[in-house]
């Protein structure tokens, strides 16, 4: 098996938590020793197991912030 | 091979586009005929191929909006 190294560089915050204890979190994560990226992902309660997610750049987050602030159903 | 049915219910917006033409988009997507969910994902230029991504609930998006509006590096 291959292994992926990751380091949780900065916890930004938790979006929501499911009844199973898994939570969707926005963090800064370094993958395989590379420069940290923003990362939106499901995490197990102990923070050791990760689910599906995506990495995001600073530009992605800026654009996402603008989109969310324009979305009427979030008001 | 198994197949996953998806329907792009509503385009909300594009975050960023890479030099290869793939773009990170926030959309509402219905998976296998179920109720549509918010979906943050990479899409190929033709919109036919999809990359990694995650589905998000309305509560996820509300919490994400609050987090992003508090994040100083996005100002």
Backbone of each chain as nested JSON, in Angstrom:
{
  "chains": [
    {"id": "A", "residues": [
      {"number": 1, "name": "UNK", "atoms": {"N": [0.821, -1.214, 0.0], "CA": [0.0, 0.0, 0.0], "C": [0.851, 1.258, 0.0]}},
      {"number": 2, "name": "UNK", "atoms": {"N": [0.401, 2.247, -0.677], "CA": [1.076, 3.546, -0.641], "C": [0.61, 4.315, 0.579]}},
      {"number": 3, "name": "UNK", "atoms": {"N": [1.37, 5.276, 0.977], "CA": [0.93, 6.104, 2.087], "C": [0.988, 7.582, 1.699]}},
      {"number": 4, "name": "UNK", "atoms": {"N": [0.046, 8.311, 2.217], "CA": [0.003, 9.755, 1.996], "C": [0.295, 10.429, 3.328]}},
      {"number": 5, "name": "UNK", "atoms": {"N": [1.273, 11.287, 3.331], "CA": [1.566, 12.013, 4.562], "C": [0.784, 13.311, 4.58]}},
      {"number": 6, "name": "UNK", "atoms": {"N": [0.181, 13.588, 5.712], "CA": [-0.483, 14.889, 5.827], "C": [-0.254, 15.451, 7.212]}},
      {"number": 7, "name": "UNK", "atoms": {"N": [-0.196, 16.754, 7.267], "CA": [-0.042, 17.447, 8.54], "C": [-1.117, 18.523, 8.639]}},
      {"number": 8, "name": "UNK", "atoms": {"N": [-1.886, 18.457, 9.71], "CA": [-2.91, 19.462, 9.953], "C": [-2.218, 20.71, 10.491]}},
      {"number": 9, "name": "UNK", "atoms": {"N": [-2.008, 21.693, 9.615], "CA": [-1.206, 22.867, 9.962], "C": [-2.012, 23.856, 10.8]}},
      {"number": 10, "name": "UNK", "atoms": {"N": [-3.28, 24.043, 10.444], "CA": [-4.098, 25.022, 11.173], "C": [-5.564, 24.615, 11.105]}},
      {"number": 11, "name": "UNK", "atoms": {"N": [-6.213, 24.514, 12.248], "CA": [-7.657, 24.269, 12.263], "C": [-8.368, 25.602, 12.091]}},
      {"number": 12, "name": "UNK", "atoms": {"N": [-9.166, 25.721, 11.056], "CA": [-9.898, 26.975, 10.858], "C": [-11.277, 26.881, 11.488]}},
      {"number": 13, "name": "UNK", "atoms": {"N": [-11.97, 25.784, 11.241], "CA": [-13.262, 25.661, 11.897], "C": [-14.059, 24.469, 11.415]}},
      {"number": 14, "name": "UNK", "atoms": {"N": [-15.073, 24.116, 12.187], "CA": [-15.974, 23.012, 11.852], "C": [-17.275, 23.567, 11.288]}},
      {"number": 15, "name": "UNK", "atoms": {"N": [-17.714, 22.999, 10.165], "CA": [-18.969, 23.436, 9.555], "C": [-20.144, 22.788, 10.272]}},
      {"number": 16, "name": "UNK", "atoms": {"N": [-20.198, 21.473, 10.202], "CA": [-21.277, 20.721, 10.852], "C": [-20.71, 19.381, 11.31]}},
      {"number": 17, "name": "UNK", "atoms": {"N": [-21.425, 18.734, 12.229], "CA": [-21.019, 17.433, 12.732], "C": [-22.185, 16.468, 12.556]}},
      {"number": 18, "name": "UNK", "atoms": {"N": [-21.903, 15.26, 12.073], "CA": [-22.965, 14.267, 11.895], "C": [-23.177, 13.5, 13.19]}},
      {"number": 19, "name": "UNK", "atoms": {"N": [-24.262, 12.728, 13.236], "CA": [-24.586, 11.958, 14.439], "C": [-23.514, 10.899, 14.723]}},
      {"number": 20, "name": "UNK", "atoms": {"N": [-22.763, 10.505, 13.689], "CA": [-21.705, 9.513, 13.882], "C": [-20.426, 10.141, 14.439]}},
      {"number": 21, "name": "UNK", "atoms": {"N": [-20.419, 11.476, 14.562], "CA": [-19.247, 12.152, 15.105], "C": [-18.293, 12.669, 14.047]}},
      {"number": 22, "name": "UNK", "atoms": {"N": [-18.496, 12.246, 12.794], "CA": [-17.68, 12.807, 11.706], "C": [-18.051, 14.269, 11.513]}},
      {"number": 23, "name": "UNK", "atoms": {"N": [-17.066, 15.098, 11.205], "CA": [-17.362, 16.519, 11.023], "C": [-16.742, 17.035, 9.738]}},
      {"number": 24, "name": "UNK", "atoms": {"N": [-17.433, 18.003, 9.122], "CA": [-16.902, 18.7, 7.948], "C": [-16.099, 19.884, 8.467]}},
      {"number": 25, "name": "UNK", "atoms": {"N": [-14.826, 19.929, 8.095], "CA": [-13.954, 20.974, 8.617], "C": [-13.209, 21.701, 7.508]}},
      {"number": 26, "name": "UNK", "atoms": {"N": [-12.975, 22.984, 7.762], "CA": [-12.089, 23.766, 6.898], "C": [-10.78, 23.933, 7.661]}},
      {"number": 27, "name": "UNK", "atoms": {"N": [-9.695, 23.442, 7.062], "CA": [-8.389, 23.485, 7.713], "C": [-7.321, 23.902, 6.717]}},
      {"number": 28, "name": "UNK", "atoms": {"N": [-6.111, 24.111, 7.222], "CA": [-4.949, 24.188, 6.342], "C": [-4.177, 22.891, 6.533]}},
      {"number": 29, "name": "UNK", "atoms": {"N": [-3.949, 22.195, 5.418], "CA": [-3.309, 20.887, 5.468], "C": [-2.116, 20.872, 4.522]}},
      {"number": 30, "name": "UNK", "atoms": {"N": [-1.03, 20.312, 4.998], "CA": [0.147, 20.089, 4.146], "C": [0.155, 18.633, 3.713]}},
      {"number": 31, "name": "UNK", "atoms": {"N": [0.184, 18.394, 2.407], "CA": [0.188, 17.036, 1.845], "C": [1.589, 16.671, 1.401]}},
      {"number": 32, "name": "UNK", "atoms": {"N": [2.092, 15.557, 1.899], "CA": [3.402, 15.047, 1.496], "C": [4.505, 16.095, 1.634]}},
      {"number": 33, "name": "UNK", "atoms": {"N": [4.417, 16.893, 2.696], "CA": [5.457, 17.863, 2.993], "C": [5.416, 19.133, 2.167]}},
      {"number": 34, "name": "UNK", "atoms": {"N": [4.419, 19.241, 1.269], "CA": [4.332, 20.438, 0.429], "C": [3.709, 21.609, 1.184]}},
      {"number": 35, "name": "UNK", "atoms": {"N": [3.722, 22.777, 0.562], "CA": [3.156, 23.976, 1.174], "C": [1.69, 23.735, 1.53]}},
      {"number": 36, "name": "UNK", "atoms": {"N": [1.259, 24.211, 2.692], "CA": [-0.12, 23.963, 3.118], "C": [-1.151, 24.605, 2.198]}},
      {"number": 37, "name": "UNK", "atoms": {"N": [-2.288, 23.91, 2.032], "CA": [-3.405, 24.433, 1.254], "C": [-4.658, 24.407, 2.12]}},
      {"number": 38, "name": "UNK", "atoms": {"N": [-5.611, 25.228, 1.753], "CA": [-6.908, 25.133, 2.419], "C": [-7.548, 23.811, 2.024]}},
      {"number": 39, "name": "UNK", "atoms": {"N": [-8.303, 23.237, 2.932], "CA": [-8.812, 21.892, 2.732], "C": [-10.181, 21.757, 3.409]}},
      {"number": 40, "name": "UNK", "atoms": {"N": [-11.166, 21.386, 2.617], "CA": [-12.535, 21.213, 3.104], "C": [-12.852, 19.728, 3.042]}},
      {"number": 41, "name": "UNK", "atoms": {"N": [-13.091, 19.106, 4.204], "CA": [-13.073, 17.639, 4.251], "C": [-13.827, 17.102, 5.463]}},
      {"number": 42, "name": "UNK", "atoms": {"N": [-14.306, 15.856, 5.326], "CA": [-14.88, 15.131, 6.462], "C": [-13.767, 14.484, 7.281]}},
      {"number": 43, "name": "UNK", "atoms": {"N": [-13.885, 14.597, 8.592], "CA": [-12.89, 13.996, 9.493], "C": [-13.592, 13.148, 10.54]}},
      {"number": 44, "name": "UNK", "atoms": {"N": [-12.939, 12.021, 10.875], "CA": [-13.449, 11.166, 11.951], "C": [-13.236, 11.866, 13.291]}},
      {"number": 45, "name": "UNK", "atoms": {"N": [-13.979, 11.417, 14.329], "CA": [-13.903, 12.073, 15.639], "C": [-12.485, 12.235, 16.168]}},
      {"number": 46, "name": "UNK", "atoms": {"N": [-11.622, 11.245, 15.943], "CA": [-10.272, 11.325, 16.502], "C": [-9.309, 12.126, 15.624]}},
      {"number": 47, "name": "UNK", "atoms": {"N": [-9.784, 12.583, 14.476], "CA": [-8.926, 13.367, 13.59], "C": [-7.899, 12.517, 12.849]}},
      {"number": 48, "name": "UNK", "atoms": {"N": [-7.956, 11.215, 13.016], "CA": [-6.961, 10.354, 12.387], "C": [-7.418, 9.853, 11.017]}},
      {"number": 49, "name": "UNK", "atoms": {"N": [-8.73, 9.643, 10.87], "CA": [-9.241, 9.188, 9.585], "C": [-9.885, 10.343, 8.845]}},
      {"number": 50, "name": "UNK", "atoms": {"N": [-9.687, 10.357, 7.521], "CA": [-10.279, 11.427, 6.731], "C": [-11.195, 10.859, 5.668]}},
      {"number": 51, "name": "UNK", "atoms": {"N": [-12.196, 11.638, 5.318], "CA": [-13.101, 11.249, 4.257], "C": [-12.81, 12.045, 3.001]}},
      {"number": 52, "name": "UNK", "atoms": {"N": [-13.804, 12.115, 2.148], "CA": [-13.652, 12.85, 0.895], "C": [-13.518, 14.338, 1.164]}},
      {"number": 53, "name": "UNK", "atoms": {"N": [-12.824, 15.004, 0.286], "CA": [-12.683, 16.439, 0.442], "C": [-11.942, 17.03, -0.73]}},
      {"number": 54, "name": "UNK", "atoms": {"N": [-11.776, 18.329, -0.703], "CA": [-11.024, 18.991, -1.762], "C": [-10.088, 20.021, -1.161]}},
      {"number": 55, "name": "UNK", "atoms": {"N": [-8.998, 20.253, -1.883], "CA": [-8.098, 21.328, -1.497], "C": [-8.494, 22.583, -2.26]}},
      {"number": 56, "name": "UNK", "atoms": {"N": [-8.275, 23.715, -1.624], "CA": [-8.674, 24.998, -2.196], "C": [-7.532, 26.003, -2.055]}},
      {"number": 57, "name": "UNK", "atoms": {"N": [-7.374, 26.854, -3.054], "CA": [-6.365, 27.91, -2.993], "C": [-6.956, 29.139, -2.305]}},
      {"number": 58, "name": "UNK", "atoms": {"N": [-6.104, 30.1, -2.007], "CA": [-6.594, 31.351, -1.428], "C": [-7.577, 32.026, -2.39]}},
      {"number": 59, "name": "UNK", "atoms": {"N": [-7.265, 31.995, -3.699], "CA": [-8.177, 32.569, -4.696], "C": [-9.522, 31.845, -4.716]}},
      {"number": 60, "name": "UNK", "atoms": {"N": [-9.487, 30.506, -4.571], "CA": [-10.742, 29.736, -4.499], "C": [-11.594, 30.22, -3.332]}},
      {"number": 61, "name": "UNK", "atoms": {"N": [-10.955, 30.391, -2.177], "CA": [-11.708, 30.786, -0.982], "C": [-12.281, 32.192, -1.121]}},
      {"number": 62, "name": "UNK", "atoms": {"N": [-11.498, 33.093, -1.725], "CA": [-11.994, 34.46, -1.93], "C": [-13.228, 34.457, -2.828]}},
      {"number": 63, "name": "UNK", "atoms": {"N": [-13.157, 33.685, -3.916], "CA": [-14.283, 33.61, -4.849], "C": [-15.484, 32.938, -4.188]}},
      {"number": 64, "name": "UNK", "atoms": {"N": [-15.221, 31.909, -3.372], "CA": [-16.291, 31.194, -2.681], "C": [-16.994, 32.125, -1.689]}},
      {"number": 65, "name": "UNK", "atoms": {"N": [-16.209, 32.927, -0.99], "CA": [-16.782, 33.894, -0.041], "C": [-17.729, 34.86, -0.754]}},
      {"number": 66, "name": "UNK", "atoms": {"N": [-17.285, 35.361, -1.91], "CA": [-18.125, 36.273, -2.687], "C": [-19.424, 35.584, -3.116]}},
      {"number": 67, "name": "UNK", "atoms": {"N": [-19.308, 34.35, -3.625], "CA": [-20.497, 33.595, -4.052], "C": [-21.472, 33.395, -2.897]}},
      {"number": 68, "name": "UNK", "atoms": {"N": [-20.947, 32.965, -1.74], "CA": [-21.823, 32.66, -0.606], "C": [-22.514, 33.918, -0.092]}},
      {"number": 69, "name": "UNK", "atoms": {"N": [-21.796, 35.055, -0.151], "CA": [-22.412, 36.297, 0.325], "C": [-23.501, 36.803, -0.632]}},
      {"number": 70, "name": "UNK", "atoms": {"N": [-23.512, 36.268, -1.873], "CA": [-24.546, 36.659, -2.84], "C": [-25.735, 35.705, -2.845]}},
      {"number": 71, "name": "UNK", "atoms": {"N": [-25.587, 34.567, -2.167], "CA": [-26.6, 33.507, -2.243], "C": [-27.756, 33.82, -1.288]}},
      {"number": 72, "name": "UNK", "atoms": {"N": [-28.912, 34.09, -1.861], "CA": [-30.04, 34.566, -1.046], "C": [-30.532, 33.533, -0.037]}},
      {"number": 73, "name": "UNK", "atoms": {"N": [-30.454, 32.241, -0.408], "CA": [-30.998, 31.217, 0.496], "C": [-30.184, 31.047, 1.782]}},
      {"number": 74, "name": "UNK", "atoms": {"N": [-29.034, 31.736, 1.875], "CA": [-28.23, 31.639, 3.106], "C": [-28.533, 32.774, 4.076]}},
      {"number": 75, "name": "UNK", "atoms": {"N": [-29.348, 33.717, 3.663], "CA": [-29.652, 34.861, 4.54], "C": [-30.639, 34.473, 5.633]}}
    ]},
    {"id": "B", "residues": [
      {"number": 1, "name": "UNK", "atoms": {"N": [-19.047, -2.226, -15.164], "CA": [-18.877, -0.939, -14.461], "C": [-20.203, -0.428, -13.927]}},
      {"number": 2, "name": "UNK", "atoms": {"N": [-20.147, 0.169, -12.77], "CA": [-21.331, 0.819, -12.226], "C": [-21.451, 2.208, -12.823]}},
      {"number": 3, "name": "UNK", "atoms": {"N": [-22.633, 2.738, -12.77], "CA": [-22.777, 4.108, -13.244], "C": [-23.461, 4.955, -12.177]}},
      {"number": 4, "name": "UNK", "atoms": {"N": [-23.045, 6.197, -12.117], "CA": [-23.642, 7.157, -11.193], "C": [-24.39, 8.182, -12.033]}},
      {"number": 5, "name": "UNK", "atoms": {"N": [-25.644, 8.35, -11.747], "CA": [-26.403, 9.36, -12.475], "C": [-26.33, 10.679, -11.734]}},
      {"number": 6, "name": "UNK", "atoms": {"N": [-26.078, 11.737, -12.472], "CA": [-26.12, 13.043, -11.838], "C": [-26.791, 14.036, -12.764]}},
      {"number": 7, "name": "UNK", "atoms": {"N": [-27.45, 14.991, -12.155], "CA": [-28.081, 16.061, -12.915], "C": [-27.675, 17.39, -12.317]}},
      {"number": 8, "name": "UNK", "atoms": {"N": [-27.108, 18.251, -13.164], "CA": [-26.716, 19.587, -12.734], "C": [-27.994, 20.435, -12.657]}},
      {"number": 9, "name": "UNK", "atoms": {"N": [-28.503, 20.604, -11.444], "CA": [-29.802, 21.253, -11.25], "C": [-29.692, 22.773, -11.365]}},
      {"number": 10, "name": "UNK", "atoms": {"N": [-28.624, 23.321, -10.792], "CA": [-28.461, 24.782, -10.805], "C": [-26.984, 25.142, -10.742]}},
      {"number": 11, "name": "UNK", "atoms": {"N": [-26.538, 25.963, -11.677], "CA": [-25.169, 26.47, -11.623], "C": [-25.147, 27.676, -10.704]}},
      {"number": 12, "name": "UNK", "atoms": {"N": [-24.361, 27.618, -9.656], "CA": [-24.28, 28.769, -8.761], "C": [-23.126, 29.665, -9.164]}},
      {"number": 13, "name": "UNK", "atoms": {"N": [-21.963, 29.079, -9.41], "CA": [-20.863, 29.925, -9.859], "C": [-19.547, 29.19, -9.931]}},
      {"number": 14, "name": "UNK", "atoms": {"N": [-18.599, 29.804, -10.63], "CA": [-17.253, 29.265, -10.778], "C": [-16.304, 29.989, -9.833]}},
      {"number": 15, "name": "UNK", "atoms": {"N": [-15.502, 29.219, -9.1], "CA": [-14.536, 29.822, -8.187], "C": [-13.303, 30.26, -8.966]}},
      {"number": 16, "name": "UNK", "atoms": {"N": [-12.633, 29.304, -9.57], "CA": [-11.432, 29.592, -10.348], "C": [-11.355, 28.586, -11.495]}},
      {"number": 17, "name": "UNK", "atoms": {"N": [-10.541, 28.922, -12.49], "CA": [-10.349, 28.035, -13.629], "C": [-8.864, 27.796, -13.812]}},
      {"number": 18, "name": "UNK", "atoms": {"N": [-8.477, 26.548, -14.043], "CA": [-7.058, 26.246, -14.233], "C": [-6.683, 26.428, -15.693]}},
      {"number": 19, "name": "UNK", "atoms": {"N": [-5.36, 26.41, -15.973], "CA": [-4.878, 26.605, -17.34], "C": [-5.359, 25.479, -18.258]}},
      {"number": 20, "name": "UNK", "atoms": {"N": [-5.693, 24.323, -17.68], "CA": [-6.184, 23.192, -18.488], "C": [-7.672, 23.33, -18.814]}},
      {"number": 21, "name": "UNK", "atoms": {"N": [-8.314, 24.348, -18.248], "CA": [-9.726, 24.56, -18.536], "C": [-10.661, 23.961, -17.502]}},
      {"number": 22, "name": "UNK", "atoms": {"N": [-10.121, 23.119, -16.622], "CA": [-10.953, 22.599, -15.527], "C": [-11.284, 23.743, -14.582]}},
      {"number": 23, "name": "UNK", "atoms": {"N": [-12.487, 23.727, -14.05], "CA": [-12.878, 24.8, -13.137], "C": [-13.484, 24.237, -11.859]}},
      {"number": 24, "name": "UNK", "atoms": {"N": [-13.25, 24.949, -10.771], "CA": [-13.884, 24.62, -9.49], "C": [-15.209, 25.36, -9.443]}},
      {"number": 25, "name": "UNK", "atoms": {"N": [-16.295, 24.592, -9.279], "CA": [-17.615, 25.204, -9.329], "C": [-18.456, 24.82, -8.115]}},
      {"number": 26, "name": "UNK", "atoms": {"N": [-19.292, 25.779, -7.708], "CA": [-20.318, 25.496, -6.705], "C": [-21.641, 25.377, -7.449]}},
      {"number": 27, "name": "UNK", "atoms": {"N": [-22.275, 24.208, -7.34], "CA": [-23.527, 23.953, -8.048], "C": [-24.519, 23.243, -7.138]}},
      {"number": 28, "name": "UNK", "atoms": {"N": [-25.734, 23.09, -7.618], "CA": [-26.663, 22.16, -6.985], "C": [-26.767, 20.951, -7.902]}},
      {"number": 29, "name": "UNK", "atoms": {"N": [-26.47, 19.771, -7.34], "CA": [-26.427, 18.547, -8.133], "C": [-27.331, 17.496, -7.491]}},
      {"number": 30, "name": "UNK", "atoms": {"N": [-28.09, 16.818, -8.325], "CA": [-28.889, 15.677, -7.869], "C": [-28.147, 14.398, -8.235]}},
      {"number": 31, "name": "UNK", "atoms": {"N": [-27.879, 13.555, -7.232], "CA": [-27.167, 12.295, -7.438], "C": [-28.165, 11.151, -7.444]}},
      {"number": 32, "name": "UNK", "atoms": {"N": [-28.131, 10.351, -8.499], "CA": [-28.993, 9.17, -8.605], "C": [-30.466, 9.49, -8.343]}},
      {"number": 33, "name": "UNK", "atoms": {"N": [-30.901, 10.63, -8.817], "CA": [-32.314, 10.991, -8.729], "C": [-32.764, 11.508, -7.368]}},
      {"number": 34, "name": "UNK", "atoms": {"N": [-31.831, 11.611, -6.42], "CA": [-32.207, 12.102, -5.089], "C": [-32.315, 13.621, -5.067]}},
      {"number": 35, "name": "UNK", "atoms": {"N": [-32.788, 14.136, -3.943], "CA": [-32.941, 15.586, -3.791], "C": [-31.591, 16.279, -4.013]}},
      {"number": 36, "name": "UNK", "atoms": {"N": [-31.593, 17.414, -4.707], "CA": [-30.33, 18.097, -5.009], "C": [-29.613, 18.583, -3.75]}},
      {"number": 37, "name": "UNK", "atoms": {"N": [-28.276, 18.535, -3.821], "CA": [-27.432, 19.048, -2.735], "C": [-26.452, 20.041, -3.325]}},
      {"number": 38, "name": "UNK", "atoms": {"N": [-25.955, 20.922, -2.474], "CA": [-24.868, 21.794, -2.908], "C": [-23.639, 20.935, -3.138]}},
      {"number": 39, "name": "UNK", "atoms": {"N": [-22.832, 21.335, -4.105], "CA": [-21.726, 20.494, -4.553], "C": [-20.559, 21.375, -5.001]}},
      {"number": 40, "name": "UNK", "atoms": {"N": [-19.41, 21.174, -4.365], "CA": [-18.198, 21.935, -4.69], "C": [-17.223, 20.975, -5.339]}},
      {"number": 41, "name": "UNK", "atoms": {"N": [-16.876, 21.221, -6.605], "CA": [-16.216, 20.178, -7.383], "C": [-15.469, 20.753, -8.582]}},
      {"number": 42, "name": "UNK", "atoms": {"N": [-14.461, 20.006, -9.041], "CA": [-13.766, 20.316, -10.29], "C": [-14.54, 19.74, -11.46]}},
      {"number": 43, "name": "UNK", "atoms": {"N": [-14.675, 20.538, -12.51], "CA": [-15.379, 20.078, -13.716], "C": [-14.512, 20.327, -14.942]}},
      {"number": 44, "name": "UNK", "atoms": {"N": [-14.583, 19.381, -15.888], "CA": [-13.885, 19.543, -17.161], "C": [-14.582, 20.618, -17.981]}},
      {"number": 45, "name": "UNK", "atoms": {"N": [-13.873, 21.159, -18.993], "CA": [-14.425, 22.259, -19.793], "C": [-15.813, 21.978, -20.368]}},
      {"number": 46, "name": "UNK", "atoms": {"N": [-16.058, 20.735, -20.769], "CA": [-17.346, 20.43, -21.404], "C": [-18.449, 20.135, -20.384]}},
      {"number": 47, "name": "UNK", "atoms": {"N": [-18.099, 20.116, -19.105], "CA": [-19.096, 19.847, -18.067], "C": [-19.499, 18.388, -17.987]}},
      {"number": 48, "name": "UNK", "atoms": {"N": [-18.857, 17.537, -18.781], "CA": [-19.239, 16.122, -18.812], "C": [-18.417, 15.292, -17.837]}},
      {"number": 49, "name": "UNK", "atoms": {"N": [-17.158, 15.685, -17.639], "CA": [-16.314, 14.935, -16.716], "C": [-16.183, 15.703, -15.405]}},
      {"number": 50, "name": "UNK", "atoms": {"N": [-16.201, 14.964, -14.296], "CA": [-16.076, 15.624, -13.007], "C": [-14.861, 15.104, -12.265]}},
      {"number": 51, "name": "UNK", "atoms": {"N": [-14.312, 15.958, -11.434], "CA": [-13.181, 15.564, -10.6], "C": [-13.638, 15.37, -9.172]}},
      {"number": 52, "name": "UNK", "atoms": {"N": [-12.679, 15.47, -8.265], "CA": [-12.994, 15.301, -6.857], "C": [-13.853, 16.456, -6.359]}},
      {"number": 53, "name": "UNK", "atoms": {"N": [-14.653, 16.167, -5.354], "CA": [-15.469, 17.216, -4.791], "C": [-16.229, 16.706, -3.592]}},
      {"number": 54, "name": "UNK", "atoms": {"N": [-16.988, 17.583, -2.989], "CA": [-17.81, 17.179, -1.851], "C": [-19.195, 17.786, -1.975]}},
      {"number": 55, "name": "UNK", "atoms": {"N": [-20.154, 17.077, -1.396], "CA": [-21.5, 17.627, -1.311], "C": [-21.641, 18.334, 0.032]}},
      {"number": 56, "name": "UNK", "atoms": {"N": [-22.448, 19.375, 0.021], "CA": [-22.63, 20.206, 1.212], "C": [-24.109, 20.457, 1.437]}},
      {"number": 57, "name": "UNK", "atoms": {"N": [-24.51, 20.485, 2.695], "CA": [-25.898, 20.804, 3.034], "C": [-26.055, 22.323, 3.148]}},
      {"number": 58, "name": "UNK", "atoms": {"N": [-27.294, 22.77, 3.255], "CA": [-27.547, 24.198, 3.465], "C": [-26.868, 24.669, 4.756]}},
      {"number": 59, "name": "UNK", "atoms": {"N": [-26.935, 23.842, 5.806], "CA": [-26.28, 24.19, 7.075], "C": [-24.761, 24.281, 6.92]}},
      {"number": 60, "name": "UNK", "atoms": {"N": [-24.189, 23.363, 6.107], "CA": [-22.748, 23.43, 5.838], "C": [-22.384, 24.77, 5.207]}},
      {"number": 61, "name": "UNK", "atoms": {"N": [-23.187, 25.179, 4.202], "CA": [-22.88, 26.425, 3.498], "C": [-23.022, 27.641, 4.407]}},
      {"number": 62, "name": "UNK", "atoms": {"N": [-24.044, 27.622, 5.266], "CA": [-24.228, 28.747, 6.195], "C": [-23.032, 28.869, 7.137]}},
      {"number": 63, "name": "UNK", "atoms": {"N": [-22.573, 27.725, 7.656], "CA": [-21.428, 27.729, 8.571], "C": [-20.154, 28.143, 7.836]}},
      {"number": 64, "name": "UNK", "atoms": {"N": [-20.028, 27.675, 6.589], "CA": [-18.846, 28.019, 5.785], "C": [-18.805, 29.518, 5.506]}},
      {"number": 65, "name": "UNK", "atoms": {"N": [-19.963, 30.082, 5.201], "CA": [-20.044, 31.525, 4.953], "C": [-19.575, 32.312, 6.18]}},
      {"number": 66, "name": "UNK", "atoms": {"N": [-20.033, 31.892, 7.361], "CA": [-19.626, 32.563, 8.6], "C": [-18.118, 32.458, 8.803]}},
      {"number": 67, "name": "UNK", "atoms": {"N": [-17.569, 31.251, 8.584], "CA": [-16.121, 31.05, 8.738], "C": [-15.33, 31.943, 7.785]}},
      {"number": 68, "name": "UNK", "atoms": {"N": [-15.749, 31.969, 6.521], "CA": [-14.992, 32.729, 5.513], "C": [-15.049, 34.221, 5.802]}},
      {"number": 69, "name": "UNK", "atoms": {"N": [-16.2, 34.687, 6.324], "CA": [-16.314, 36.11, 6.631], "C": [-15.477, 36.506, 7.849]}},
      {"number": 70, "name": "UNK", "atoms": {"N": [-15.052, 35.493, 8.647], "CA": [-14.204, 35.776, 9.812], "C": [-12.712, 35.643, 9.492]}},
      {"number": 71, "name": "UNK", "atoms": {"N": [-12.404, 35.088, 8.329], "CA": [-11.013, 34.762, 7.998], "C": [-10.281, 36.016, 7.494]}},
      {"number": 72, "name": "UNK", "atoms": {"N": [-9.328, 36.472, 8.29], "CA": [-8.675, 37.76, 7.995], "C": [-7.902, 37.744, 6.682]}},
      {"number": 73, "name": "UNK", "atoms": {"N": [-7.313, 36.584, 6.328], "CA": [-6.48, 36.55, 5.116], "C": [-7.284, 36.697, 3.828]}},
      {"number": 74, "name": "UNK", "atoms": {"N": [-8.616, 36.693, 3.925], "CA": [-9.443, 36.878, 2.717], "C": [-9.848, 38.338, 2.521]}},
      {"number": 75, "name": "UNK", "atoms": {"N": [-9.53, 39.179, 3.478], "CA": [-9.931, 40.592, 3.361], "C": [-9.044, 41.339, 2.366]}}
    ]}
  ]
}
